C-alpha cells in the first residue's frame, strides 16, 4: 500500500539497515519499497557477492556434471506442492501482514557481526574443518525468515503448506532409505546445517537404527 521499509521497521532497526544498505546496495533505492523479507534476501546476496562468496549451486552444478558424465542413477527427493490456486495464494500473500521485519533484523545482525568472518568459515567448509563449522548458528536467521513466510495468513490457510518442512524431510529420509536398499553405495548432497541439525534428516536416519559415522 505504498509503504517503505522506513514505515514498517522500528527506527533503530531501520538505522542499522540504512548503514548496511549504503555499504552493500548504494545504488539500489528500489529495495526500500520491498517487503522486509525480500529486502533481506537482496541485502544478503549483495553482501556475499562483495565478500567473494557464492551460493551452494556453484558446488551443486559441478557435482551434477560429474553425475551426468558417469551416468549415475539419481533418486529424486523433490518435494512438490500442488498449486492449482496459485493465483489466489499470491493475491492473498500480497495483502497479508507478515512478521517479516524480524527476518530483516536477523539478516542485519548476521551481516553486522560476521560477514568478514564468512570467508573463514567458507574455507573451513572447503577444508572439512568440522570443529569450526559446528560453531555456526544456522537457525536464527532462517527461522525468522522462513517462519514469517510460512506463518503468514496467506500460506497458513492452505493445507498443502502445513508442516511443509517436516513433510519434505520425511520424503528425503524415505528417498534415502530406498537408495540405500537398492544400491551398493549412495551419495547425497545436503547443506551443512542440515547435516548438523539434531532434529534433521541425518539424525532421523540414526533414530531409525542406521549407523552414522562423523567424518574425522
C-alpha positions in Angstrom: 0.0 0.0 0.0 2.8 2.4 -0.8 4.7 1.9 2.4 8.5 1.8 2.6 10.9 0.0 4.9 11.1 3.2 7.0 7.4 2.9 7.6 7.3 -0.7 8.7 10.5 -1.1 10.7 11.4 0.2 14.2 13.6 3.3 13.9 16.6 1.6 15.4 16.4 -1.4 13.1 15.9 0.9 10.1 19.0 2.9 11.0 21.1 -0.3 11.1 19.6 -1.3 7.7 20.5 2.1 6.2 24.1 1.6 7.2 24.4 -1.8 5.5 22.4 -0.6 2.5 24.9 2.2 2.0 27.7 -0.4 2.1 26.2 -3.2 0.0 23.4 -1.6 -2.0 24.4 2.0 -2.5 22.7 2.4 -5.9 19.6 0.3 -5.2 16.8 2.7 -3.9 14.1 0.4 -5.2 14.8 -2.1 -2.4 13.3 0.4 0.0 9.9 -0.5 -1.4 10.3 -4.2 -1.0 8.8 -6.2 1.8 11.4 -6.8 4.6 11.7 -10.5 3.8 12.7 -9.7 0.2 14.9 -6.8 1.1 16.7 -9.2 3.5 17.4 -11.6 0.6 18.7 -8.8 -1.7 21.0 -7.5 1.1 22.3 -10.9 1.9 23.1 -11.7 -1.7 24.9 -8.4 -2.2 27.0 -8.8 0.9 28.0 -12.3 0.0 28.9 -11.2 -3.6 31.0 -8.3 -2.2 32.9 -10.8 0.1 33.6 -13.0 -2.9 31.3 -15.8 -1.7 28.9 -17.7 -3.9 25.8 -19.8 -3.1 25.7 -23.6 -2.9 24.5 -24.0 -6.6 28.1 -23.4 -7.7 29.1 -26.7 -5.9 25.9 -28.5 -6.8 26.4 -27.7 -10.5 29.9 -29.2 -10.6 28.6 -32.4 -8.9 25.6 -32.7 -11.2 28.0 -32.6 -14.2 30.0 -35.4 -12.7 26.8 -37.4 -12.1 25.8 -36.9 -15.8 29.3 -37.8 -17.1 29.3 -41.0 -15.0 25.7 -41.8 -16.0 24.8 -42.5 -12.4 21.2 -43.3 -11.4 19.5 -40.5 -9.5 16.9 -40.9 -6.8 14.7 -37.8 -6.6 13.9 -36.3 -3.2 12.0 -33.3 -4.7 9.1 -32.1 -2.6 6.3 -30.7 -4.7 3.2 -28.7 -3.6 0.1 -28.7 -5.8 -0.6 -25.1 -6.7 -3.9 -25.2 -8.5 -4.9 -22.0 -6.8 -1.6 -20.3 -7.1 -3.1 -17.0 -8.3 -5.3 -16.8 -5.2 -2.5 -17.6 -2.8 -0.2 -14.9 -4.3 -3.1 -12.4 -4.2 -3.7 -13.2 -0.6 0.0 -13.0 0.1 0.3 -9.5 -1.3 -2.5 -8.4 1.0 -1.3 -10.3 4.1 0.6 -8.9 7.1 3.9 -10.7 7.8 6.1 -10.6 10.8 9.0 -10.4 8.4 10.7 -7.3 10.0 12.3 -9.8 12.3 13.8 -11.6 9.2 15.5 -8.4 8.0 16.6 -7.6 11.6 18.3 -11.1 11.9 19.9 -10.6 8.5 21.3 -7.3 9.6 22.6 -9.0 12.8 24.4 -11.6 10.8 26.0 -9.2 8.4 27.0 -6.7 11.1 28.6 -9.4 13.2 30.4 -11.8 10.9 30.3 -11.2 7.2 34.0 -10.6 7.3 34.4 -14.0 9.0 32.2 -15.7 6.4 35.2 -16.3 4.2 37.0 -18.0 7.0 34.0 -20.3 7.5 33.7 -21.0 3.8 37.4 -22.1 3.9 36.6 -24.2 6.9 33.9 -26.0 4.8 36.3 -26.4 1.9 38.9 -28.0 4.2 36.3 -30.0 6.1 37.1 -28.3 9.4 34.1 -29.6 11.4 35.0 -28.0 14.7 34.8 -24.6 13.1 31.6 -25.3 11.2 29.9 -26.6 14.4 30.4 -23.1 15.9 27.9 -21.6 13.4 24.4 -20.6 14.3 22.4 -21.6 11.3 18.9 -21.4 12.8 18.3 -17.8 13.9 18.0 -16.1 10.6 16.4 -19.0 8.7 13.7 -19.4 11.4 12.9 -15.7 11.4 12.6 -15.6 7.6 11.1 -19.0 6.8 8.8 -18.7 9.8 7.5 -15.3 8.8 6.6 -16.7 5.4 5.0 -19.9 6.4 3.1 -18.4 9.3 1.5 -15.7 7.2 -2.2 -15.9 6.8 -1.9 -16.5 3.0 0.0 -19.7 3.5 -1.3 -20.8 6.8 -4.8 -21.2 5.4 -3.5 -23.6 2.7 -3.5 -27.2 3.9 -0.7 -28.1 1.5 1.7 -25.7 3.2 1.1 -27.0 6.7 4.1 -28.9 8.2 5.8 -28.5 4.9 9.4 -28.6 6.3 8.7 -31.8 8.3 7.0 -33.4 5.2 9.9 -32.5 3.0 12.4 -34.0 5.4 10.3 -37.2 5.7 10.3 -37.5 2.0 14.1 -37.1 1.9 14.6 -39.8 4.5 12.3 -42.2 2.6 14.2 -41.5 -0.6 17.5 -42.1 1.1 16.3 -45.4 2.5 15.1 -46.6 -0.9 18.5 -45.6 -2.4 20.5 -47.3 0.4 18.5 -50.5 -0.1 18.7 -50.6 -3.9 22.4 -49.5 -4.4 25.8 -50.8 -3.3 26.7 -47.2 -2.5 24.8 -44.0 -2.3 25.9 -40.3 -2.3 23.6 -37.5 -1.3 24.1 -33.7 -1.1 23.0 -31.8 1.9 23.6 -28.3 3.4 25.9 -28.2 6.4 23.2 -27.0 8.7 21.0 -30.0 7.7 23.9 -32.4 8.5 24.5 -30.9 11.9 20.8 -30.3 12.8 20.0 -32.6 15.9 16.4 -32.8 14.5 17.4 -33.1 10.9 17.4 -35.9 8.3 20.7 -37.4 9.4 19.5 -37.6 13.0 16.3 -39.2 11.7 18.3 -41.9 9.9 20.2 -42.5 13.1 17.0 -42.8 15.1 15.8 -45.5 12.6 18.9 -47.6 13.5 21.4 -46.6 10.8 25.0 -46.2 11.8 26.1 -42.6 11.3 29.9 -42.0 11.3 31.1 -38.5 11.8 34.0 -37.5 9.4 37.4 -37.0 11.0 
